[in-house]
Amino acid sequence: MNELSLLEAITQRASSHWTLEPAPKSPVVVSSRIRLARNVEHLVMPQFQNEDQSQNVLRLIREASDPILQTEGLAFYKINELDPLDRQILVEKHLISPEHAQDQSRRAVLISGDEKDCVMINEEDHLRIQTFFPGLQLDQALNRANALDDLLERNLPYAFDEKKGYLTACPTNLGTGMRASVMLHLPAMDMTQQTPMIFQTLFQVGLVVRGLFGEGSEAVGHFYQISNRTSTGIREFEMIQHLSLVTDQIVEKEMATRRKLKLEAPLRMKDRCGRSYGILQNAAILSTKEALERLSDVLLGKNMGFFSDEEIAGGLVEYLISAQPGFIQKQNTKKMNEEERDVVRAELFRKICKRRFCDV
Amino acid sequence: MNELSLLEAITQRASSHWTLEPAPKSPVVVSSRIRLARNVEHLVMPQFQNEDQSQNVLRLIREASDPILQTEGLAFYKINELDPLDRQILVEKHLISPEHAQDQSRRAVLISGDEKDCVMINEEDHLRIQTFFPGLQLDQALNRANALDDLLERNLPYAFDEKKGYLTACPTNLGTGMRASVMLHLPAMDMTQQTPMIFQTLFQVGLVVRGLFGEGSEAVGHFYQISNRTSTGIREFEMIQHLSLVTDQIVEKEMATRRKLKLEAPLRMKDRCGRSYGILQNAAILSTKEALERLSDVLLGKNMGFFSDEEIAGGLVEYLISAQPGFIQKQNTKKMNEEERDVVRAELFRKICKRRFCDV
């Protein structure tokens, strides 16, 4: 696959890794992610680089990764070589951070065609190795991240301290340099006001909760990211065991609450989910936020058994991407403003409903 | 047709006269109605009757109408012989007044199978002869009311004064005893805040505006009844000419406003109408008020061309009746409370959408 077509395939499709494979613990666990922060010995850290130093770092990493591009199905892009819209879609797909899409001349990315691997180069650290899997598969994600980490390390000596572990730009990443996270859909626990207390408890066991787009973002559509707060004092496999265990408990609680809601207020739930479906099916103006909220209801309704296969046959999670502004803009060659995107988004979701959520 | 089946046919079907025939000036003019107030000479007026006198009046009118029952396709019912639910449905179909459904032992009704004629007996006056037609057909309604009036007068000498005209319980009905009214659907004029000024103007030309269920009722779903305020000093045909002319002007104004809205805010209109359709199609809980509001949007959207025949092929006005509590109760043998009716109503409207609004 040549590099252009790999990127085009990624930015033109809403579906990716996390929608086309079986997803354990779905529909509550949307996806699992591992991120390893790594820095190269003797190179200036990104925040202290001048322009020349940045270009040098990009060149070195480009050369070091060259041997594995072909074998691992990876492509290397400097961020400023990408179309701004494609950068936005990579953010919407959670492949790169919003920050990484900025200050583009100093940054690059290594990305795999299946969207399971994405290495941000020169973000906060020299390397941010990320792997993504559908559902609850933190162990799979860690294995894959470790393998990629080993391949890169062959040609890139990492900054490592026997006592402190991997040296990182931010002290919260010292140690393993790992952040493990899961994306959860918790509509029933939100409806029954259980989330605030749960999130407090999570904090007490070293975990942190964020919205759909990471730090400071809103939990639109009842989607939450849960991850470890620090990466010292605990080994990688122990941390993902801990997070998986906690996630299992949350999944059980969410599913029990769904069963309770369906038992105690079946009509109220069916009404809520049905109306949202009817609106996706018929609206002519649809904002990103409303689309996510309606999709959230439809996901819940599908899980509660309120929709037949004639209404919804396909998966639903990929359509969270379809609702995003960049993805909507990508459907149209003419540059659109927000109002125009709301109209194209409504048209797209009318089509999606007609196709029974089977493809985009 | 025997008398029971005539009543059953009326109370079991939502459709009636005003939905199955061509309706001039639809979709703005839903229906036309003529009502003639008449009293029989030398008989005590309803409000002053004791029980014996009431029964005497009912008996006299029953006997006087007997010769025309067969020829005119009419049936005679004492109100207290009717099931309370059927009484309620007669009110919902606007065939009798809410007051007439009360104090039932003193009251009766003459009703035709096509629901075009309905004579309330011993309501405020001895006779309230009413005729109903779809769309704007006040002249047809007056002709039919006059014919029925003549037939009844053969055996019932009316209280009439050369100067005052027909003598009635309430002075506002003195003179011709006629009230002509049209039911209008004015969503576009409501959306653009034109109705308050129009209604003020109507008052100045001797007309009065009421909501869907007459005096004091709310104008749910942008439905309004317009009728003459008094019945003296102007002959019947002049009054209906006046009301028809005014109605024509309102129809033009409403249609012009619809065209303007469709031209200037096509997506906002399509969005509003589409969402209402989607909710009727998918809700699991639906109140009467919401059903009428959603139907109002769907009627407007159909007229604006937002729905294909695959979505809505049939008429829509009869479904205003389908939404009413009595009609919903009639679908079920078990006595239901409001919440239960909201569920049955939602089920009914889901079916109606599936059948493309083609029948109930």
Boltz contact constraints between the chains, C-beta under 6 A:
constraints:
  - contact:
      token1: [A, 267]
      token2: [B, 284]
      max_distance: 6.0
  - contact:
      token1: [A, 267]
      token2: [B, 285]
      max_distance: 6.0
  - contact:
      token1: [A, 267]
      token2: [B, 343]
      max_distance: 6.0
  - contact:
      token1: [A, 270]
      token2: [B, 284]
      max_distance: 6.0
  - contact:
      token1: [A, 271]
      token2: [B, 283]
      max_distance: 6.0
  - contact:
      token1: [A, 271]
      token2: [B, 284]
      max_distance: 6.0
  - contact:
      token1: [A, 271]
      token2: [B, 285]
      max_distance: 6.0
  - contact:
      token1: [A, 274]
      token2: [B, 282]
      max_distance: 6.0
  - contact:
      token1: [A, 274]
      token2: [B, 283]
      max_distance: 6.0
  - contact:
      token1: [A, 274]
      token2: [B, 284]
      max_distance: 6.0
  - contact:
      token1: [A, 275]
      token2: [B, 279]
      max_distance: 6.0
  - contact:
      token1: [A, 275]
      token2: [B, 282]
      max_distance: 6.0
  - contact:
      token1: [A, 275]
      token2: [B, 283]
      max_distance: 6.0
  - contact:
      token1: [A, 277]
      token2: [B, 282]
      max_distance: 6.0
  - contact:
      token1: [A, 278]
      token2: [B, 278]
      max_distance: 6.0
  - contact:
      token1: [A, 278]
      token2: [B, 279]
      max_distance: 6.0
  - contact:
      token1: [A, 278]
      token2: [B, 281]
      max_distance: 6.0
  - contact:
      token1: [A, 278]
      token2: [B, 282]
      max_distance: 6.0
  - contact:
      token1: [A, 279]
      token2: [B, 275]
      max_distance: 6.0
  - contact:
      token1: [A, 279]
      token2: [B, 278]
      max_distance: 6.0
  - contact:
      token1: [A, 281]
      token2: [B, 278]
      max_distance: 6.0
  - contact:
      token1: [A, 282]
      token2: [B, 274]
      max_distance: 6.0
  - contact:
      token1: [A, 282]
      token2: [B, 275]
      max_distance: 6.0
  - contact:
      token1: [A, 282]
      token2: [B, 277]
      max_distance: 6.0
  - contact:
      token1: [A, 282]
      token2: [B, 278]
      max_distance: 6.0
  - contact:
      token1: [A, 283]
      token2: [B, 271]
      max_distance: 6.0
  - contact:
      token1: [A, 283]
      token2: [B, 274]
      max_distance: 6.0
  - contact:
      token1: [A, 283]
      token2: [B, 275]
      max_distance: 6.0
  - contact:
      token1: [A, 284]
      token2: [B, 267]
      max_distance: 6.0
  - contact:
      token1: [A, 284]
      token2: [B, 270]
      max_distance: 6.0
  - contact:
      token1: [A, 284]
      token2: [B, 271]
      max_distance: 6.0
  - contact:
      token1: [A, 284]
      token2: [B, 274]
      max_distance: 6.0
  - contact:
      token1: [A, 285]
      token2: [B, 267]
      max_distance: 6.0
  - contact:
      token1: [A, 285]
      token2: [B, 271]
      max_distance: 6.0
  - contact:
      token1: [A, 343]
      token2: [B, 267]
      max_distance: 6.0
